[in-house]
Amino acid sequence: MTSTEPDQAIMAAIERHWTIHALRRFRERYNLDDYDPASLIDLVDRIELKYRAAFASPYWDPYPRVMVIAKLTRRNLSASSKVRIVYQPREQMIVTVLPLKLDPNRRNKLKTLRV
């Protein structure tokens, strides 16, 4: 199965801000076809727009990664609109995707933001 040219262009745009690991995790946990590709592409821009001033503060220096609970535009209304990701503000990269419901026994050292 080969990708069409629009699919390749979408994937190239997404890969600017998503690591391969994050894309793999997203495909494992969520159905890629359920979400609008534009919402995946502009997710980092939305995070930066909302938190750019906060990330410039020295408060965030001890936190190289933050957890972001993001709302995505979805094609399939039965799919969850929320996605939990781990974001590196310095590199402006999404490094992994977490399940929406985390294990309560899991230690969490990440600050949580919402977009």
C-alpha positions in Angstrom: 0.0 0.0 0.0 1.6 3.3 -1.1 0.8 6.7 0.3 -0.7 9.3 -1.9 1.1 12.6 -2.4 -1.2 14.5 -0.1 -0.6 11.9 2.6 3.1 12.2 2.1 2.9 16.0 2.4 0.9 15.7 5.6 3.3 13.3 7.1 6.3 15.5 6.2 4.6 18.4 7.9 3.8 16.4 11.0 7.3 14.9 11.2 8.7 18.5 11.6 7.5 18.5 15.2 6.8 14.8 16.0 9.4 12.2 16.6 9.1 8.8 14.9 8.5 7.3 18.3 5.6 9.7 19.0 4.0 8.9 15.7 4.3 5.2 16.3 2.7 5.6 19.8 -0.1 7.8 18.4 -0.9 5.1 15.8 -0.9 2.4 18.6 -3.1 4.2 20.9 -5.3 6.2 18.6 -6.6 5.7 15.1 -4.9 8.3 12.8 -7.8 8.3 10.4 -10.1 9.6 13.2 -8.3 12.9 13.5 -8.0 15.8 11.1 -4.4 16.0 9.9 -4.4 19.8 10.2 -5.0 19.5 14.0 -1.9 17.3 14.3 0.2 19.6 12.2 -0.7 22.8 14.1 -0.6 21.2 17.6 2.9 22.4 18.3 2.0 25.9 17.1 -1.0 26.0 19.4 1.2 24.9 22.4 3.8 27.5 21.6 1.2 30.2 21.0 -0.4 29.6 24.4 2.7 28.9 26.5 5.6 30.7 24.8 5.9 33.4 27.4 5.6 30.8 30.2 8.3 28.6 28.7 10.7 31.6 28.6 10.4 31.9 32.4 13.2 30.4 34.6 10.4 28.4 36.4 10.4 25.9 33.5 14.2 25.3 33.5 14.0 22.1 35.7 11.3 20.7 33.4 12.7 19.7 30.1 9.5 17.9 29.3 5.9 18.7 30.0 2.7 16.7 29.6 0.1 18.3 27.4 -3.5 17.3 27.2 -4.6 18.5 23.8 -8.0 18.7 22.1 -7.8 17.6 18.5 -10.3 18.1 15.7 -11.7 14.7 14.9 -13.4 13.2 11.9 -14.9 10.3 13.8 -17.2 11.7 16.6 -17.0 8.5 18.6 -13.2 9.0 19.0 -11.9 10.9 22.0 -11.1 14.5 21.2 -8.4 14.6 23.9 -4.8 13.3 23.4 -2.1 13.1 26.1 1.4 13.9 24.7 4.8 14.6 26.1 6.3 17.8 24.7 9.9 19.2 24.9 9.6 23.0 24.8 13.3 23.7 24.1 13.3 21.6 20.9 9.6 22.2 20.1 9.1 18.5 19.6 6.4 16.0 20.6 8.5 13.1 21.9 5.8 10.5 22.9 2.1 9.9 23.2 0.6 8.5 26.4 -2.7 6.8 27.0 -5.5 9.1 27.9 -6.0 7.4 31.3 -2.7 7.0 33.2 -2.0 4.3 35.7 -2.7 6.0 39.2 0.4 4.1 40.6 2.7 5.6 38.0 5.0 8.3 39.3 4.5 11.5 37.4 7.2 14.2 37.4 5.8 16.1 34.5 3.9 19.3 34.7 0.6 19.1 33.0 -0.7 21.8 30.6 -3.9 21.9 28.5 -4.3 23.1 25.0 
